[in-house]
Amino acid sequence: MEVDDGFPVFTRTKGDTEKFVGGIDKKWNGAVPVTHIFGADGKQIGKPHTGLMTYEQFRDQVGSLLK
Protein backbone atom coordinates (compact mmCIF):
# COMPACT_ATOMS: atom_id res chain seq x y z
CA MET A 1 0.00 0.00 0.00
CA GLU A 2 1.16 3.50 -0.84
CA VAL A 3 -0.32 6.81 0.24
CA ASP A 4 -1.08 9.46 -2.38
CA ASP A 5 -2.49 12.81 -1.24
CA GLY A 6 -3.42 11.24 2.09
CA PHE A 7 -5.40 8.35 0.61
CA PRO A 8 -4.21 4.76 0.43
CA VAL A 9 -3.45 3.37 -3.01
CA PHE A 10 -3.49 -0.41 -3.26
CA THR A 11 -1.60 -2.27 -5.97
CA ARG A 12 -1.33 -6.00 -6.34
CA THR A 13 1.73 -7.84 -7.51
CA LYS A 14 1.78 -11.37 -8.82
CA GLY A 15 1.22 -13.94 -6.10
CA ASP A 16 0.00 -11.75 -3.25
CA THR A 17 -3.76 -11.90 -3.81
CA GLU A 18 -4.68 -12.79 -0.21
CA LYS A 19 -2.43 -10.05 1.19
CA PHE A 20 -3.90 -7.53 -1.28
CA VAL A 21 -7.53 -8.43 -0.53
CA GLY A 22 -6.98 -8.60 3.23
CA GLY A 23 -5.13 -5.29 3.21
CA ILE A 24 -8.13 -3.51 1.78
CA ASP A 25 -10.91 -5.20 3.73
CA LYS A 26 -10.77 -8.49 5.61
CA LYS A 27 -14.52 -8.98 4.92
CA TRP A 28 -14.07 -8.63 1.13
CA ASN A 29 -13.83 -11.91 -0.77
CA GLY A 30 -11.77 -10.41 -3.59
CA ALA A 31 -14.55 -10.43 -6.20
CA VAL A 32 -14.54 -7.69 -8.83
CA PRO A 33 -15.99 -5.33 -9.71
CA VAL A 34 -16.25 -3.91 -6.19
CA THR A 35 -16.95 -0.44 -4.85
CA HIS A 36 -15.33 0.67 -1.60
CA ILE A 37 -16.23 4.08 -0.17
CA PHE A 38 -13.66 5.97 1.86
CA GLY A 39 -14.17 9.01 4.07
CA ALA A 40 -12.08 12.17 4.03
CA ASP A 41 -9.81 10.58 6.65
CA GLY A 42 -8.94 7.76 4.24
CA LYS A 43 -10.76 5.12 6.28
CA GLN A 44 -13.29 2.86 4.64
CA ILE A 45 -16.89 3.53 5.57
CA GLY A 46 -19.82 1.24 5.00
CA LYS A 47 -19.58 -2.18 3.44
CA PRO A 48 -18.04 -2.90 0.03
CA HIS A 49 -20.52 -3.45 -2.79
CA THR A 50 -19.58 -6.40 -4.99
CA GLY A 51 -20.87 -6.42 -8.55
CA LEU A 52 -22.05 -3.71 -10.86
CA MET A 53 -23.45 -0.61 -9.19
CA THR A 54 -25.83 1.82 -10.82
CA TYR A 55 -25.66 5.54 -10.19
CA GLU A 56 -28.84 5.28 -8.12
CA GLN A 57 -27.38 2.50 -5.94
CA PHE A 58 -24.20 4.53 -5.40
CA ARG A 59 -26.18 7.67 -4.57
CA ASP A 60 -28.37 5.76 -2.11
CA GLN A 61 -25.37 4.09 -0.43
CA VAL A 62 -23.48 7.37 -0.04
CA GLY A 63 -26.66 9.13 1.10
CA SER A 64 -27.26 6.55 3.82
CA LEU A 65 -23.67 6.95 5.05
CA LEU A 66 -24.07 10.73 5.31
CA LYS A 67 -27.10 10.53 7.59
Chimera marker file (.cmm) of the C-alpha trace (Angstrom):
<marker_set name="trace">
<marker id="1" x="0.000" y="0.000" z="0.000" r="1" g="1" b="0" radius="0.5"/>
<marker id="2" x="1.159" y="3.501" z="-0.836" r="1" g="1" b="0" radius="0.5"/>
<marker id="3" x="-0.320" y="6.813" z="0.243" r="1" g="1" b="0" radius="0.5"/>
<marker id="4" x="-1.084" y="9.459" z="-2.378" r="1" g="1" b="0" radius="0.5"/>
<marker id="5" x="-2.493" y="12.812" z="-1.236" r="1" g="1" b="0" radius="0.5"/>
<marker id="6" x="-3.417" y="11.242" z="2.093" r="1" g="1" b="0" radius="0.5"/>
<marker id="7" x="-5.401" y="8.347" z="0.607" r="1" g="1" b="0" radius="0.5"/>
<marker id="8" x="-4.209" y="4.757" z="0.428" r="1" g="1" b="0" radius="0.5"/>
<marker id="9" x="-3.452" y="3.374" z="-3.015" r="1" g="1" b="0" radius="0.5"/>
<marker id="10" x="-3.486" y="-0.409" z="-3.264" r="1" g="1" b="0" radius="0.5"/>
<marker id="11" x="-1.601" y="-2.268" z="-5.965" r="1" g="1" b="0" radius="0.5"/>
<marker id="12" x="-1.334" y="-6.001" z="-6.339" r="1" g="1" b="0" radius="0.5"/>
<marker id="13" x="1.726" y="-7.837" z="-7.507" r="1" g="1" b="0" radius="0.5"/>
<marker id="14" x="1.785" y="-11.367" z="-8.817" r="1" g="1" b="0" radius="0.5"/>
<marker id="15" x="1.219" y="-13.944" z="-6.096" r="1" g="1" b="0" radius="0.5"/>
<marker id="16" x="-0.003" y="-11.749" z="-3.249" r="1" g="1" b="0" radius="0.5"/>
<marker id="17" x="-3.765" y="-11.901" z="-3.810" r="1" g="1" b="0" radius="0.5"/>
<marker id="18" x="-4.683" y="-12.791" z="-0.206" r="1" g="1" b="0" radius="0.5"/>
<marker id="19" x="-2.432" y="-10.048" z="1.189" r="1" g="1" b="0" radius="0.5"/>
<marker id="20" x="-3.895" y="-7.535" z="-1.278" r="1" g="1" b="0" radius="0.5"/>
<marker id="21" x="-7.529" y="-8.427" z="-0.534" r="1" g="1" b="0" radius="0.5"/>
<marker id="22" x="-6.984" y="-8.597" z="3.232" r="1" g="1" b="0" radius="0.5"/>
<marker id="23" x="-5.125" y="-5.290" z="3.207" r="1" g="1" b="0" radius="0.5"/>
<marker id="24" x="-8.134" y="-3.509" z="1.777" r="1" g="1" b="0" radius="0.5"/>
<marker id="25" x="-10.913" y="-5.200" z="3.732" r="1" g="1" b="0" radius="0.5"/>
<marker id="26" x="-10.774" y="-8.486" z="5.613" r="1" g="1" b="0" radius="0.5"/>
<marker id="27" x="-14.516" y="-8.976" z="4.923" r="1" g="1" b="0" radius="0.5"/>
<marker id="28" x="-14.070" y="-8.628" z="1.133" r="1" g="1" b="0" radius="0.5"/>
<marker id="29" x="-13.832" y="-11.912" z="-0.774" r="1" g="1" b="0" radius="0.5"/>
<marker id="30" x="-11.765" y="-10.407" z="-3.588" r="1" g="1" b="0" radius="0.5"/>
<marker id="31" x="-14.554" y="-10.431" z="-6.196" r="1" g="1" b="0" radius="0.5"/>
<marker id="32" x="-14.539" y="-7.688" z="-8.827" r="1" g="1" b="0" radius="0.5"/>
<marker id="33" x="-15.988" y="-5.325" z="-9.711" r="1" g="1" b="0" radius="0.5"/>
<marker id="34" x="-16.249" y="-3.913" z="-6.189" r="1" g="1" b="0" radius="0.5"/>
<marker id="35" x="-16.945" y="-0.438" z="-4.850" r="1" g="1" b="0" radius="0.5"/>
<marker id="36" x="-15.333" y="0.675" z="-1.604" r="1" g="1" b="0" radius="0.5"/>
<marker id="37" x="-16.234" y="4.083" z="-0.171" r="1" g="1" b="0" radius="0.5"/>
<marker id="38" x="-13.665" y="5.970" z="1.865" r="1" g="1" b="0" radius="0.5"/>
<marker id="39" x="-14.169" y="9.008" z="4.071" r="1" g="1" b="0" radius="0.5"/>
<marker id="40" x="-12.077" y="12.173" z="4.035" r="1" g="1" b="0" radius="0.5"/>
<marker id="41" x="-9.811" y="10.581" z="6.653" r="1" g="1" b="0" radius="0.5"/>
<marker id="42" x="-8.939" y="7.764" z="4.242" r="1" g="1" b="0" radius="0.5"/>
<marker id="43" x="-10.761" y="5.122" z="6.277" r="1" g="1" b="0" radius="0.5"/>
<marker id="44" x="-13.289" y="2.858" z="4.636" r="1" g="1" b="0" radius="0.5"/>
<marker id="45" x="-16.890" y="3.531" z="5.570" r="1" g="1" b="0" radius="0.5"/>
<marker id="46" x="-19.817" y="1.241" z="4.996" r="1" g="1" b="0" radius="0.5"/>
<marker id="47" x="-19.584" y="-2.182" z="3.436" r="1" g="1" b="0" radius="0.5"/>
<marker id="48" x="-18.040" y="-2.901" z="0.030" r="1" g="1" b="0" radius="0.5"/>
<marker id="49" x="-20.516" y="-3.446" z="-2.791" r="1" g="1" b="0" radius="0.5"/>
<marker id="50" x="-19.576" y="-6.400" z="-4.992" r="1" g="1" b="0" radius="0.5"/>
<marker id="51" x="-20.871" y="-6.424" z="-8.550" r="1" g="1" b="0" radius="0.5"/>
<marker id="52" x="-22.052" y="-3.710" z="-10.857" r="1" g="1" b="0" radius="0.5"/>
<marker id="53" x="-23.449" y="-0.611" z="-9.189" r="1" g="1" b="0" radius="0.5"/>
<marker id="54" x="-25.834" y="1.822" z="-10.817" r="1" g="1" b="0" radius="0.5"/>
<marker id="55" x="-25.658" y="5.543" z="-10.192" r="1" g="1" b="0" radius="0.5"/>
<marker id="56" x="-28.838" y="5.277" z="-8.119" r="1" g="1" b="0" radius="0.5"/>
<marker id="57" x="-27.379" y="2.504" z="-5.941" r="1" g="1" b="0" radius="0.5"/>
<marker id="58" x="-24.197" y="4.525" z="-5.400" r="1" g="1" b="0" radius="0.5"/>
<marker id="59" x="-26.181" y="7.675" z="-4.573" r="1" g="1" b="0" radius="0.5"/>
<marker id="60" x="-28.370" y="5.756" z="-2.106" r="1" g="1" b="0" radius="0.5"/>
<marker id="61" x="-25.372" y="4.089" z="-0.430" r="1" g="1" b="0" radius="0.5"/>
<marker id="62" x="-23.478" y="7.368" z="-0.041" r="1" g="1" b="0" radius="0.5"/>
<marker id="63" x="-26.658" y="9.128" z="1.105" r="1" g="1" b="0" radius="0.5"/>
<marker id="64" x="-27.261" y="6.547" z="3.817" r="1" g="1" b="0" radius="0.5"/>
<marker id="65" x="-23.675" y="6.948" z="5.051" r="1" g="1" b="0" radius="0.5"/>
<marker id="66" x="-24.066" y="10.731" z="5.310" r="1" g="1" b="0" radius="0.5"/>
<marker id="67" x="-27.097" y="10.532" z="7.590" r="1" g="1" b="0" radius="0.5"/>
<link id1="1" id2="2" r="1" g="1" b="0" radius="0.2"/>
<link id1="2" id2="3" r="1" g="1" b="0" radius="0.2"/>
<link id1="3" id2="4" r="1" g="1" b="0" radius="0.2"/>
<link id1="4" id2="5" r="1" g="1" b="0" radius="0.2"/>
<link id1="5" id2="6" r="1" g="1" b="0" radius="0.2"/>
<link id1="6" id2="7" r="1" g="1" b="0" radius="0.2"/>
<link id1="7" id2="8" r="1" g="1" b="0" radius="0.2"/>
<link id1="8" id2="9" r="1" g="1" b="0" radius="0.2"/>
<link id1="9" id2="10" r="1" g="1" b="0" radius="0.2"/>
<link id1="10" id2="11" r="1" g="1" b="0" radius="0.2"/>
<link id1="11" id2="12" r="1" g="1" b="0" radius="0.2"/>
<link id1="12" id2="13" r="1" g="1" b="0" radius="0.2"/>
<link id1="13" id2="14" r="1" g="1" b="0" radius="0.2"/>
<link id1="14" id2="15" r="1" g="1" b="0" radius="0.2"/>
<link id1="15" id2="16" r="1" g="1" b="0" radius="0.2"/>
<link id1="16" id2="17" r="1" g="1" b="0" radius="0.2"/>
<link id1="17" id2="18" r="1" g="1" b="0" radius="0.2"/>
<link id1="18" id2="19" r="1" g="1" b="0" radius="0.2"/>
<link id1="19" id2="20" r="1" g="1" b="0" radius="0.2"/>
<link id1="20" id2="21" r="1" g="1" b="0" radius="0.2"/>
<link id1="21" id2="22" r="1" g="1" b="0" radius="0.2"/>
<link id1="22" id2="23" r="1" g="1" b="0" radius="0.2"/>
<link id1="23" id2="24" r="1" g="1" b="0" radius="0.2"/>
<link id1="24" id2="25" r="1" g="1" b="0" radius="0.2"/>
<link id1="25" id2="26" r="1" g="1" b="0" radius="0.2"/>
<link id1="26" id2="27" r="1" g="1" b="0" radius="0.2"/>
<link id1="27" id2="28" r="1" g="1" b="0" radius="0.2"/>
<link id1="28" id2="29" r="1" g="1" b="0" radius="0.2"/>
<link id1="29" id2="30" r="1" g="1" b="0" radius="0.2"/>
<link id1="30" id2="31" r="1" g="1" b="0" radius="0.2"/>
<link id1="31" id2="32" r="1" g="1" b="0" radius="0.2"/>
<link id1="32" id2="33" r="1" g="1" b="0" radius="0.2"/>
<link id1="33" id2="34" r="1" g="1" b="0" radius="0.2"/>
<link id1="34" id2="35" r="1" g="1" b="0" radius="0.2"/>
<link id1="35" id2="36" r="1" g="1" b="0" radius="0.2"/>
<link id1="36" id2="37" r="1" g="1" b="0" radius="0.2"/>
<link id1="37" id2="38" r="1" g="1" b="0" radius="0.2"/>
<link id1="38" id2="39" r="1" g="1" b="0" radius="0.2"/>
<link id1="39" id2="40" r="1" g="1" b="0" radius="0.2"/>
<link id1="40" id2="41" r="1" g="1" b="0" radius="0.2"/>
<link id1="41" id2="42" r="1" g="1" b="0" radius="0.2"/>
<link id1="42" id2="43" r="1" g="1" b="0" radius="0.2"/>
<link id1="43" id2="44" r="1" g="1" b="0" radius="0.2"/>
<link id1="44" id2="45" r="1" g="1" b="0" radius="0.2"/>
<link id1="45" id2="46" r="1" g="1" b="0" radius="0.2"/>
<link id1="46" id2="47" r="1" g="1" b="0" radius="0.2"/>
<link id1="47" id2="48" r="1" g="1" b="0" radius="0.2"/>
<link id1="48" id2="49" r="1" g="1" b="0" radius="0.2"/>
<link id1="49" id2="50" r="1" g="1" b="0" radius="0.2"/>
<link id1="50" id2="51" r="1" g="1" b="0" radius="0.2"/>
<link id1="51" id2="52" r="1" g="1" b="0" radius="0.2"/>
<link id1="52" id2="53" r="1" g="1" b="0" radius="0.2"/>
<link id1="53" id2="54" r="1" g="1" b="0" radius="0.2"/>
<link id1="54" id2="55" r="1" g="1" b="0" radius="0.2"/>
<link id1="55" id2="56" r="1" g="1" b="0" radius="0.2"/>
<link id1="56" id2="57" r="1" g="1" b="0" radius="0.2"/>
<link id1="57" id2="58" r="1" g="1" b="0" radius="0.2"/>
<link id1="58" id2="59" r="1" g="1" b="0" radius="0.2"/>
<link id1="59" id2="60" r="1" g="1" b="0" radius="0.2"/>
<link id1="60" id2="61" r="1" g="1" b="0" radius="0.2"/>
<link id1="61" id2="62" r="1" g="1" b="0" radius="0.2"/>
<link id1="62" id2="63" r="1" g="1" b="0" radius="0.2"/>
<link id1="63" id2="64" r="1" g="1" b="0" radius="0.2"/>
<link id1="64" id2="65" r="1" g="1" b="0" radius="0.2"/>
<link id1="65" id2="66" r="1" g="1" b="0" radius="0.2"/>
<link id1="66" id2="67" r="1" g="1" b="0" radius="0.2"/>
</marker_set>
